[in-house]
């Protein structure tokens, strides 16, 4: 499975797609594929932006929360 996408393989795949769908359907299929990829990228960017916004909100609500560590005030020590 080393050269799965070599020149002859791509040509064979293109011919099979052309035979299955015909010349008129291929542009329509490619437009649909392009829309699907665009929607996926938009959704990915929205999720990334949402996560970054939440991280900024958390940091602005708790300034310095990452640098200050809480120490327990357990004063009882067993010797």
Biopython code that builds the backbone (N, CA, C, O; Angstrom):
import numpy as np
from Bio.PDB.StructureBuilder import StructureBuilder

atoms = [
    (1, "UNK", "N", (0.824, -1.168, 0.000)),
    (1, "UNK", "CA", (0.000, 0.000, 0.000)),
    (1, "UNK", "C", (0.877, 1.244, 0.000)),
    (1, "UNK", "O", (0.462, 2.290, 0.499)),
    (2, "UNK", "N", (2.055, 1.147, -0.540)),
    (2, "UNK", "CA", (2.980, 2.251, -0.547)),
    (2, "UNK", "C", (2.593, 3.352, -1.512)),
    (2, "UNK", "O", (2.550, 4.521, -1.129)),
    (3, "UNK", "N", (2.311, 3.000, -2.759)),
    (3, "UNK", "CA", (1.987, 4.012, -3.765)),
    (3, "UNK", "C", (0.508, 3.954, -4.120)),
    (3, "UNK", "O", (0.153, 3.723, -5.276)),
    (4, "UNK", "N", (-0.335, 4.159, -3.151)),
    (4, "UNK", "CA", (-1.776, 4.081, -3.365)),
    (4, "UNK", "C", (-2.272, 5.217, -4.254)),
    (4, "UNK", "O", (-3.211, 5.031, -5.028)),
    (5, "UNK", "N", (-1.656, 6.381, -4.151)),
    (5, "UNK", "CA", (-2.100, 7.530, -4.932)),
    (5, "UNK", "C", (-1.063, 7.921, -5.982)),
    (5, "UNK", "O", (-0.739, 9.099, -6.129)),
    (6, "UNK", "N", (-0.549, 6.943, -6.702)),
    (6, "UNK", "CA", (0.385, 7.252, -7.780)),
    (6, "UNK", "C", (-0.408, 7.653, -9.029)),
    (6, "UNK", "O", (-1.635, 7.563, -9.039)),
    (7, "UNK", "N", (0.280, 8.089, -10.067)),
    (7, "UNK", "CA", (-0.345, 8.588, -11.289)),
    (7, "UNK", "C", (-1.367, 7.645, -11.910)),
    (7, "UNK", "O", (-2.506, 8.051, -12.145)),
    (8, "UNK", "N", (-0.993, 6.406, -12.181)),
    (8, "UNK", "CA", (-1.956, 5.484, -12.812)),
    (8, "UNK", "C", (-3.197, 5.216, -11.946)),
    (8, "UNK", "O", (-4.296, 5.043, -12.473)),
    (9, "UNK", "N", (-3.020, 5.183, -10.629)),
    (9, "UNK", "CA", (-4.164, 4.947, -9.746)),
    (9, "UNK", "C", (-5.154, 6.105, -9.801)),
    (9, "UNK", "O", (-6.366, 5.893, -9.839)),
    (10, "UNK", "N", (-4.638, 7.320, -9.804)),
    (10, "UNK", "CA", (-5.510, 8.491, -9.859)),
    (10, "UNK", "C", (-6.273, 8.532, -11.178)),
    (10, "UNK", "O", (-7.460, 8.856, -11.202)),
    (11, "UNK", "N", (-5.597, 8.205, -12.267)),
    (11, "UNK", "CA", (-6.261, 8.176, -13.578)),
    (11, "UNK", "C", (-7.353, 7.115, -13.593)),
    (11, "UNK", "O", (-8.442, 7.364, -14.110)),
    (12, "UNK", "N", (-7.087, 5.955, -13.045)),
    (12, "UNK", "CA", (-8.080, 4.880, -12.992)),
    (12, "UNK", "C", (-9.284, 5.298, -12.152)),
    (12, "UNK", "O", (-10.426, 5.046, -12.535)),
    (13, "UNK", "N", (-9.036, 5.928, -11.020)),
    (13, "UNK", "CA", (-10.135, 6.391, -10.166)),
    (13, "UNK", "C", (-10.965, 7.439, -10.900)),
    (13, "UNK", "O", (-12.194, 7.409, -10.835)),
    (14, "UNK", "N", (-10.305, 8.370, -11.602)),
    (14, "UNK", "CA", (-11.017, 9.407, -12.350)),
    (14, "UNK", "C", (-11.889, 8.788, -13.443)),
    (14, "UNK", "O", (-13.018, 9.230, -13.652)),
    (15, "UNK", "N", (-11.383, 7.777, -14.137)),
    (15, "UNK", "CA", (-12.166, 7.109, -15.180)),
    (15, "UNK", "C", (-13.384, 6.390, -14.595)),
    (15, "UNK", "O", (-14.465, 6.431, -15.181)),
    (16, "UNK", "N", (-13.219, 5.743, -13.463)),
    (16, "UNK", "CA", (-14.331, 5.041, -12.827)),
    (16, "UNK", "C", (-15.405, 6.043, -12.397)),
    (16, "UNK", "O", (-16.596, 5.800, -12.592)),
    (17, "UNK", "N", (-14.982, 7.170, -11.810)),
    (17, "UNK", "CA", (-15.941, 8.200, -11.404)),
    (17, "UNK", "C", (-16.669, 8.740, -12.620)),
    (17, "UNK", "O", (-17.882, 8.947, -12.574)),
    (18, "UNK", "N", (-15.946, 8.969, -13.707)),
    (18, "UNK", "CA", (-16.558, 9.474, -14.938)),
    (18, "UNK", "C", (-17.570, 8.486, -15.497)),
    (18, "UNK", "O", (-18.635, 8.891, -15.964)),
    (19, "UNK", "N", (-17.258, 7.211, -15.456)),
    (19, "UNK", "CA", (-18.197, 6.196, -15.948)),
    (19, "UNK", "C", (-19.423, 6.071, -15.047)),
    (19, "UNK", "O", (-20.538, 5.908, -15.542)),
    (20, "UNK", "N", (-19.227, 6.145, -13.734)),
    (20, "UNK", "CA", (-20.342, 5.975, -12.813)),
    (20, "UNK", "C", (-21.300, 7.162, -12.818)),
    (20, "UNK", "O", (-22.517, 6.977, -12.812)),
    (21, "UNK", "N", (-20.760, 8.374, -12.829)),
    (21, "UNK", "CA", (-21.604, 9.548, -12.655)),
    (21, "UNK", "C", (-21.847, 10.332, -13.934)),
    (21, "UNK", "O", (-22.792, 11.117, -14.000)),
    (22, "UNK", "N", (-21.036, 10.142, -14.926)),
    (22, "UNK", "CA", (-21.200, 10.891, -16.168)),
    (22, "UNK", "C", (-20.598, 12.273, -16.070)),
    (22, "UNK", "O", (-20.345, 12.779, -14.976)),
    (23, "UNK", "N", (-20.368, 12.885, -17.226)),
    (23, "UNK", "CA", (-19.698, 14.174, -17.283)),
    (23, "UNK", "C", (-20.522, 15.317, -16.717)),
    (23, "UNK", "O", (-19.953, 16.296, -16.234)),
    (24, "UNK", "N", (-21.835, 15.222, -16.759)),
    (24, "UNK", "CA", (-22.681, 16.329, -16.307)),
    (24, "UNK", "C", (-22.837, 16.351, -14.788)),
    (24, "UNK", "O", (-23.074, 17.413, -14.211)),
    (25, "UNK", "N", (-22.712, 15.222, -14.145)),
    (25, "UNK", "CA", (-22.908, 15.156, -12.695)),
    (25, "UNK", "C", (-21.647, 15.495, -11.907)),
    (25, "UNK", "O", (-21.741, 15.876, -10.741)),
    (26, "UNK", "N", (-20.486, 15.368, -12.510)),
    (26, "UNK", "CA", (-19.234, 15.569, -11.775)),
    (26, "UNK", "C", (-19.116, 17.000, -11.221)),
    (26, "UNK", "O", (-18.779, 17.155, -10.047)),
    (27, "UNK", "N", (-19.380, 18.062, -12.024)),
    (27, "UNK", "CA", (-19.293, 19.408, -11.437)),
    (27, "UNK", "C", (-20.259, 19.608, -10.270)),
    (27, "UNK", "O", (-19.936, 20.290, -9.298)),
    (28, "UNK", "N", (-21.437, 19.013, -10.373)),
    (28, "UNK", "CA", (-22.420, 19.118, -9.293)),
    (28, "UNK", "C", (-21.909, 18.412, -8.035)),
    (28, "UNK", "O", (-22.072, 18.916, -6.923)),
    (29, "UNK", "N", (-21.295, 17.255, -8.217)),
    (29, "UNK", "CA", (-20.731, 16.526, -7.082)),
    (29, "UNK", "C", (-19.581, 17.305, -6.441)),
    (29, "UNK", "O", (-19.458, 17.344, -5.217)),
    (30, "UNK", "N", (-18.749, 17.919, -7.268)),
    (30, "UNK", "CA", (-17.617, 18.687, -6.736)),
    (30, "UNK", "C", (-18.095, 19.933, -5.986)),
    (30, "UNK", "O", (-17.509, 20.300, -4.967)),
    (31, "UNK", "N", (-19.152, 20.587, -6.477)),
    (31, "UNK", "CA", (-19.713, 21.734, -5.756)),
    (31, "UNK", "C", (-20.227, 21.297, -4.395)),
    (31, "UNK", "O", (-19.989, 21.969, -3.391)),
    (32, "UNK", "N", (-20.926, 20.179, -4.361)),
    (32, "UNK", "CA", (-21.425, 19.657, -3.088)),
    (32, "UNK", "C", (-20.288, 19.312, -2.139)),
    (32, "UNK", "O", (-20.372, 19.572, -0.939)),
    (33, "UNK", "N", (-19.228, 18.728, -2.679)),
    (33, "UNK", "CA", (-18.066, 18.395, -1.858)),
    (33, "UNK", "C", (-17.411, 19.665, -1.323)),
    (33, "UNK", "O", (-17.011, 19.720, -0.160)),
    (34, "UNK", "N", (-17.303, 20.687, -2.176)),
    (34, "UNK", "CA", (-16.722, 21.960, -1.745)),
    (34, "UNK", "C", (-17.550, 22.616, -0.653)),
    (34, "UNK", "O", (-17.000, 23.149, 0.311)),
    (35, "UNK", "N", (-18.873, 22.580, -0.798)),
    (35, "UNK", "CA", (-19.749, 23.153, 0.238)),
    (35, "UNK", "C", (-19.595, 22.411, 1.555)),
    (35, "UNK", "O", (-19.549, 23.021, 2.623)),
    (36, "UNK", "N", (-19.516, 21.092, 1.468)),
    (36, "UNK", "CA", (-19.353, 20.284, 2.678)),
    (36, "UNK", "C", (-18.048, 20.589, 3.387)),
    (36, "UNK", "O", (-18.017, 20.702, 4.613)),
    (37, "UNK", "N", (-16.962, 20.725, 2.621)),
    (37, "UNK", "CA", (-15.670, 21.044, 3.214)),
    (37, "UNK", "C", (-15.704, 22.433, 3.836)),
    (37, "UNK", "O", (-15.175, 22.638, 4.929)),
    (38, "UNK", "N", (-16.324, 23.391, 3.144)),
    (38, "UNK", "CA", (-16.418, 24.764, 3.666)),
    (38, "UNK", "C", (-17.222, 24.797, 4.964)),
    (38, "UNK", "O", (-16.834, 25.467, 5.920)),
    (39, "UNK", "N", (-18.340, 24.075, 4.997)),
    (39, "UNK", "CA", (-19.152, 24.034, 6.213)),
    (39, "UNK", "C", (-18.394, 23.402, 7.371)),
    (39, "UNK", "O", (-18.506, 23.847, 8.513)),
    (40, "UNK", "N", (-17.622, 22.364, 7.072)),
    (40, "UNK", "CA", (-16.819, 21.712, 8.107)),
    (40, "UNK", "C", (-15.781, 22.672, 8.666)),
    (40, "UNK", "O", (-15.604, 22.755, 9.881)),
    (41, "UNK", "N", (-15.089, 23.401, 7.785)),
    (41, "UNK", "CA", (-14.083, 24.362, 8.242)),
    (41, "UNK", "C", (-14.717, 25.475, 9.059)),
    (41, "UNK", "O", (-14.162, 25.892, 10.076)),
    (42, "UNK", "N", (-15.884, 25.965, 8.620)),
    (42, "UNK", "CA", (-16.582, 27.014, 9.373)),
    (42, "UNK", "C", (-16.963, 26.523, 10.765)),
    (42, "UNK", "O", (-16.790, 27.240, 11.750)),
    (43, "UNK", "N", (-17.480, 25.303, 10.843)),
    (43, "UNK", "CA", (-17.868, 24.744, 12.139)),
    (43, "UNK", "C", (-16.646, 24.567, 13.028)),
    (43, "UNK", "O", (-16.702, 24.841, 14.226)),
    (44, "UNK", "N", (-15.550, 24.113, 12.449)),
    (44, "UNK", "CA", (-14.306, 23.934, 13.210)),
    (44, "UNK", "C", (-13.810, 25.269, 13.742)),
    (44, "UNK", "O", (-13.396, 25.365, 14.898)),
    (45, "UNK", "N", (-13.850, 26.307, 12.897)),
    (45, "UNK", "CA", (-13.410, 27.637, 13.332)),
    (45, "UNK", "C", (-14.330, 28.199, 14.411)),
    (45, "UNK", "O", (-13.860, 28.845, 15.348)),
    (46, "UNK", "N", (-15.635, 27.960, 14.289)),
    (46, "UNK", "CA", (-16.582, 28.433, 15.311)),
    (46, "UNK", "C", (-16.318, 27.782, 16.658)),
    (46, "UNK", "O", (-16.353, 28.451, 17.691)),
    (47, "UNK", "N", (-16.057, 26.490, 16.653)),
    (47, "UNK", "CA", (-15.767, 25.777, 17.899)),
    (47, "UNK", "C", (-14.474, 26.302, 18.510)),
    (47, "UNK", "O", (-14.392, 26.523, 19.718)),
    (48, "UNK", "N", (-13.460, 26.500, 17.663)),
    (48, "UNK", "CA", (-12.181, 27.011, 18.155)),
    (48, "UNK", "C", (-12.360, 28.407, 18.750)),
    (48, "UNK", "O", (-11.822, 28.701, 19.818)),
    (49, "UNK", "N", (-13.114, 29.266, 18.065)),
    (49, "UNK", "CA", (-13.350, 30.625, 18.545)),
    (49, "UNK", "C", (-14.126, 30.597, 19.866)),
    (49, "UNK", "O", (-13.839, 31.376, 20.776)),
    (50, "UNK", "N", (-15.098, 29.705, 19.966)),
    (50, "UNK", "CA", (-15.895, 29.594, 21.187)),
    (50, "UNK", "C", (-15.032, 29.164, 22.367)),
    (50, "UNK", "O", (-15.170, 29.698, 23.468)),
    (51, "UNK", "N", (-14.158, 28.219, 22.143)),
    (51, "UNK", "CA", (-13.265, 27.747, 23.205)),
    (51, "UNK", "C", (-12.336, 28.872, 23.649)),
    (51, "UNK", "O", (-12.120, 29.076, 24.843)),
    (52, "UNK", "N", (-11.785, 29.605, 22.669)),
    (52, "UNK", "CA", (-10.889, 30.707, 23.016)),
    (52, "UNK", "C", (-11.634, 31.796, 23.784)),
    (52, "UNK", "O", (-11.089, 32.368, 24.728)),
    (53, "UNK", "N", (-12.876, 32.087, 23.389)),
    (53, "UNK", "CA", (-13.666, 33.091, 24.096)),
    (53, "UNK", "C", (-13.931, 32.672, 25.540)),
    (53, "UNK", "O", (-13.855, 33.496, 26.452)),
    (54, "UNK", "N", (-14.241, 31.403, 25.746)),
    (54, "UNK", "CA", (-14.494, 30.911, 27.100)),
    (54, "UNK", "C", (-13.228, 30.969, 27.939)),
    (54, "UNK", "O", (-13.275, 31.279, 29.129)),
    (55, "UNK", "N", (-12.096, 30.669, 27.314)),
    (55, "UNK", "CA", (-10.832, 30.733, 28.053)),
    (55, "UNK", "C", (-10.522, 32.176, 28.444)),
    (55, "UNK", "O", (-10.040, 32.429, 29.548)),
    (56, "UNK", "N", (-10.798, 33.128, 27.540)),
    (56, "UNK", "CA", (-10.572, 34.542, 27.859)),
    (56, "UNK", "C", (-11.511, 34.988, 28.965)),
    (56, "UNK", "O", (-11.106, 35.723, 29.867)),
    (57, "UNK", "N", (-12.778, 34.545, 28.903)),
    (57, "UNK", "CA", (-13.745, 34.906, 29.935)),
    (57, "UNK", "C", (-13.313, 34.361, 31.294)),
    (57, "UNK", "O", (-13.397, 35.059, 32.304)),
    (58, "UNK", "N", (-12.851, 33.115, 31.313)),
    (58, "UNK", "CA", (-12.406, 32.513, 32.571)),
    (58, "UNK", "C", (-11.205, 33.258, 33.133)),
    (58, "UNK", "O", (-11.118, 33.465, 34.343)),
    (59, "UNK", "N", (-10.284, 33.663, 32.277)),
    (59, "UNK", "CA", (-9.094, 34.379, 32.745)),
    (59, "UNK", "C", (-9.442, 35.777, 33.213)),
    (59, "UNK", "O", (-8.816, 36.278, 34.147)),
    (60, "UNK", "N", (-10.419, 36.423, 32.597)),
    (60, "UNK", "CA", (-10.782, 37.770, 33.029)),
    (60, "UNK", "C", (-11.594, 37.735, 34.326)),
    (60, "UNK", "O", (-11.548, 38.693, 35.098)),
    (61, "UNK", "N", (-12.329, 36.661, 34.580)),
    (61, "UNK", "CA", (-13.096, 36.537, 35.821)),
    (61, "UNK", "C", (-12.212, 36.163, 37.000)),
    (61, "UNK", "O", (-12.492, 36.553, 38.134)),
    (62, "UNK", "N", (-11.158, 35.419, 36.746)),
    (62, "UNK", "CA", (-10.241, 34.981, 37.797)),
    (62, "UNK", "C", (-8.825, 35.408, 37.431)),
    (62, "UNK", "O", (-8.027, 34.565, 37.019)),
    (63, "UNK", "N", (-8.489, 36.672, 37.565)),
    (63, "UNK", "CA", (-7.131, 37.092, 37.194)),
    (63, "UNK", "C", (-6.100, 36.460, 38.116)),
    (63, "UNK", "O", (-6.244, 36.476, 39.339)),
    (64, "UNK", "N", (-5.070, 35.911, 37.516)),
    (64, "UNK", "CA", (-4.003, 35.308, 38.304)),
    (64, "UNK", "C", (-4.352, 33.969, 38.888)),
    (64, "UNK", "O", (-3.618, 33.465, 39.738)),
    (65, "UNK", "N", (-5.443, 33.373, 38.467)),
    (65, "UNK", "CA", (-5.831, 32.087, 39.064)),
    (65, "UNK", "C", (-4.857, 30.986, 38.698)),
    (65, "UNK", "O", (-4.745, 29.995, 39.419)),
    (66, "UNK", "N", (-4.152, 31.143, 37.591)),
    (66, "UNK", "CA", (-3.206, 30.114, 37.198)),
    (66, "UNK", "C", (-1.915, 30.181, 37.980)),
    (66, "UNK", "O", (-1.231, 29.167, 38.120)),
    (67, "UNK", "N", (-1.554, 31.370, 38.506)),
    (67, "UNK", "CA", (-0.278, 31.495, 39.201)),
    (67, "UNK", "C", (-0.406, 31.299, 40.712)),
    (67, "UNK", "O", (0.571, 30.919, 41.358)),
    (68, "UNK", "N", (-1.567, 31.546, 41.284)),
    (68, "UNK", "CA", (-1.754, 31.387, 42.726)),
    (68, "UNK", "C", (-2.237, 29.982, 43.034)),
    (68, "UNK", "O", (-3.231, 29.504, 42.487)),
    (69, "UNK", "N", (-1.506, 29.342, 43.920)),
    (69, "UNK", "CA", (-1.905, 27.992, 44.316)),
    (69, "UNK", "C", (-2.475, 28.057, 45.716)),
    (69, "UNK", "O", (-1.963, 28.775, 46.575)),
    (70, "UNK", "N", (-3.533, 27.305, 45.941)),
    (70, "UNK", "CA", (-4.137, 27.280, 47.264)),
    (70, "UNK", "C", (-3.415, 26.249, 48.113)),
    (70, "UNK", "O", (-3.137, 25.133, 47.673)),
    (71, "UNK", "N", (-3.127, 26.640, 49.312)),
    (71, "UNK", "CA", (-2.455, 25.752, 50.246)),
    (71, "UNK", "C", (-3.454, 25.432, 51.349)),
    (71, "UNK", "O", (-4.108, 26.322, 51.891)),
    (72, "UNK", "N", (-3.561, 24.154, 51.670)),
    (72, "UNK", "CA", (-4.521, 23.784, 52.706)),
    (72, "UNK", "C", (-4.024, 24.294, 54.054)),
    (72, "UNK", "O", (-2.821, 24.349, 54.308)),
    (73, "UNK", "N", (-4.953, 24.657, 54.896)),
    (73, "UNK", "CA", (-4.592, 25.185, 56.216)),
    (73, "UNK", "C", (-4.767, 24.129, 57.287)),
    (73, "UNK", "O", (-5.353, 24.381, 58.340)),
    (74, "UNK", "N", (-4.263, 22.969, 57.012)),
    (74, "UNK", "CA", (-4.326, 21.873, 57.983)),
    (74, "UNK", "C", (-3.197, 22.048, 58.972)),
    (74, "UNK", "O", (-2.041, 21.766, 58.653)),
    (75, "UNK", "N", (-3.518, 22.513, 60.176)),
    (75, "UNK", "CA", (-2.477, 22.821, 61.169)),
    (75, "UNK", "C", (-2.152, 21.644, 62.077)),
    (75, "UNK", "O", (-1.196, 21.698, 62.850)),
    (76, "UNK", "N", (-2.934, 20.594, 61.986)),
    (76, "UNK", "CA", (-2.662, 19.452, 62.858)),
    (76, "UNK", "C", (-1.624, 18.556, 62.198)),
    (76, "UNK", "O", (-1.828, 18.045, 61.097)),
    (77, "UNK", "N", (-0.530, 18.383, 62.881)),
    (77, "UNK", "CA", (0.573, 17.562, 62.369)),
    (77, "UNK", "C", (0.788, 16.421, 63.343)),
    (77, "UNK", "O", (0.937, 16.639, 64.546)),
    (78, "UNK", "N", (0.805, 15.224, 62.829)),
    (78, "UNK", "CA", (1.056, 14.054, 63.676)),
    (78, "UNK", "C", (2.557, 13.787, 63.725)),
    (78, "UNK", "O", (3.194, 13.599, 62.689)),
    (79, "UNK", "N", (3.110, 13.772, 64.913)),
    (79, "UNK", "CA", (4.539, 13.503, 65.073)),
    (79, "UNK", "C", (4.768, 12.125, 65.546)),
    (79, "UNK", "O", (5.915, 11.721, 65.738)),
]
sb = StructureBuilder()
sb.init_structure("model")
sb.init_model(0)
sb.init_chain("A")
sb.init_seg("    ")
for serial, (resi, resn, name, xyz) in enumerate(atoms, 1):
    if name == "N":
        sb.init_residue(resn, " ", resi, " ")
    sb.init_atom(name, np.array(xyz, "f"), 0.0, 1.0, " ", f" {name:<3s}", serial, name[0])
structure = sb.get_structure()
